[in-house]
Amino acid sequence: MHTQKFDRRFDHIGIPTSTPRANERYSSTFKMYTSEDESSDFHIQYHRFEPGSSLHPLIQTLPHMAYRVDSIDAEITGKTCLLGPYFPFEGYRVAMILENGMLIELIETQLTEAEIWKSPKTKSYIYPEDNLPAN
């Protein structure tokens, strides 16, 4: 029985795909392409992986639900963490856990959707070729 209550807000659904899609964003760090389904109001992201991606095989093959949370550290205590926590880019912290066979992405940020999707980024780990000097 889960007794601890956290404030979790739905962010997106992530779906692995092998099909190239329009407007994919490439991460050389993870050998992964990400695209947003702009025709949907339900924040669906597609992730396509190249051979040799360093991400855990479950991340490459299972869909995931993503939630914005107030504290990733509090959320991951006692959980099986498959990725992170880390900062893909400045102001955006992420972890990926396995919860009863389901992948859950946890996002800790104050950035707006426009700030998240804009390019280039400052201090980007996930998109290193986009790095801008810090202000």
Secondary structure, DSSP 4 states (H G I P E B T S, - for coil): -------EEEEEEEEE-SS--TT-EEETTTTEEEEE-TT-SS-EEEEEE-TT--S-HHHHHS-EEEEEES-HHHHHTTSEEEEEEEEEETTEEEEEEEETTEEEEEEEE---HHHHH-SS-BS-SSSGGG-B---
